[in-house]
Amino acid sequence: MPEIWLAPLHGLTHYHFRNCLFRHYSGFNAAISPFVPVQETAKLNVRKWKDLAPENNTAVELIPQLMGIVPAHFADTMNALHQEFGHTRFNWNLGCPMAPIVRKRRGCGLMPFPDEVEAVVEAACQLPYRFSVKMRLGMHSSEEGMEIARRLNQYPLEFVVIHPRLGEQQYAGLPDWNALEALLSVLQHPVIYSGDVFQPADYERLRARFPQIKTCLLGRGILRNPRLAEEIKSFASERGCVSGFNKFCEDKEMARIGKDEIIRFNEFYEDLRQTLEVYRGANGSLSVLKELWHYFACFFQLTEEQLHSLLVIREPEKFDEAVREIFFLRKN
Ligand SMILES: Cc1cc2nc3c(=O)[nH]c(=O)nc-3n(C[C@H](O)[C@H](O)[C@H](O)COP(=O)(O)O)c2cc1C
């Protein structure tokens, strides 16, 4: 059975979202949190990181993700998160391509500097925790990732997550599976895949080409179709007893937009909306919901115009009304 983990999506897959998702949909074995910045002990107050608190992560195991470049700050932060919350697994974000992060040589911005990468990994691996890395192919060239892979091979990492694009691509173009193949030929750690798995067929293609990859992160695909982890797993368990993959996909495609699934999505959405409103207020929750609707629009097959007319609404009540209408039209 495939291992499916929820990917970190900063600003979107925090604990309110995760818990609503896990209440309504199954199929996840673990999740990686959106990143938190490492800091020195004097500046740390990990209690404020509610996203990482065990009481907010009872449904599925959560691996905290860290962002930073100073080796000593990693030790301070990992020790504090262990003492406060009991975490023993940590992931390092070496993949974020956003300009303000990259400018500070954080995230993917550190990939051209293998000595600095190695210094962090060396320090983190001296601690009694399981440490892992999430990276891209490189910032400007996949040769950067190859060099990092050679360095990472010298340390006892738990796994390496690879999103096979360059940082300078952001999310443009397709994941480069040839470059991934070259990277896998160098990297000796277990690899977790992340990138553009939007339907079971994408997962099956990945599995066929890279059978050594046992775990897959789902990010935007889950926002586009929260049932995706279930669909991938149900395909895996039915594999061998369905007559043909295409037929299965067509069936699933129809089921995805069936009335029952719209009702289920509606229940998930209401739970999420109410939870966000309690914690962020009507306006705060509206901005998160608008961000999410960029992806939910795919589930409902909204046109660009329909999405645009939803996103320009400023009043929370009117926005909810417009969403109710979308649900109503799809259900009937
Ligand atoms: C809005 C957004 C926020 C993201 N935040 C993070 C993050 O905090 N940490 C991280 O490692 N990756 C982050 N990513 C990258 C995703 O985890 C994932 O690797 C990428 O989106 C490709 O996978 P997908 O096609 O399944 O979404 C983010 C991506 C998006 C679109």
The ligand as a Gaussian input file, in Angstrom:
#p B3LYP/6-31G(d) Opt

LIG

0 1
 C        1.346000      27.938000      -1.394000
 C        2.488000      26.971000      -1.205000
 C        3.163000      26.925000       0.012000
 C        4.230000      26.029000       0.194000
 N        4.867000      25.975000       1.423000
 C        5.872000      25.086000       1.609000
 C        6.529000      24.968000       2.881000
 O        6.196000      25.626000       3.874000
 N        7.550000      24.070000       2.978000
 C        7.940000      23.275000       1.922000
 O        8.864000      22.479000       2.055000
 N        7.315000      23.350000       0.732000
 C        6.297000      24.222000       0.561000
 N        5.659000      24.248000      -0.641000
 C        6.006000      23.234000      -1.672000
 C        5.101000      21.992000      -1.529000
 O        5.299000      21.328000      -0.301000
 C        5.331000      20.983000      -2.659000
 O        6.642000      20.501000      -2.609000
 C        5.079000      21.603000      -4.036000
 O        3.879000      22.357000      -4.029000
 C        4.986000      20.524000      -5.123000
 O        4.052000      19.531000      -4.756000
 P        2.501000      19.548000      -5.220000
 O        2.493000      19.639000      -6.708000
 O        1.962000      18.253000      -4.659000
 O        1.864000      20.764000      -4.588000
 C        4.621000      25.146000      -0.854000
 C        3.933000      25.211000      -2.080000
 C        2.876000      26.092000      -2.264000
 C        2.151000      26.102000      -3.586000

